[in-house]
Amino acid sequence: MMIIFLVLVIVGIYYFVNSMGKKARYNRGSFLENFVSGGSATSLEILKKRYAEGKITLSEYEEMKNTILEEDEGYYE
């Protein structure tokens, strides 16, 4: 009886971790990458994704990219 319970717990944990991995891959890459990086994407990565998905035009992309890069340069000075 105890063995059946342990098997069910292990299977449950497996499905839970597997479903979390699928959600993370769908949203922003692999589960492991998000776990290691803290789950945060940089503003430039988000911008690239929006352009790739066709949510912004090339001119909007370039303008926003220049703004981001200018802000990054000011941050390090």
Summary of the structure (lengths in Angstrom):
residues: 77
radius of gyration: 20.0
end to end distance: 65.4
largest distance: 65.4
contacts: 155
relative contact order: 0.07
helix: 82%
strand: 0%
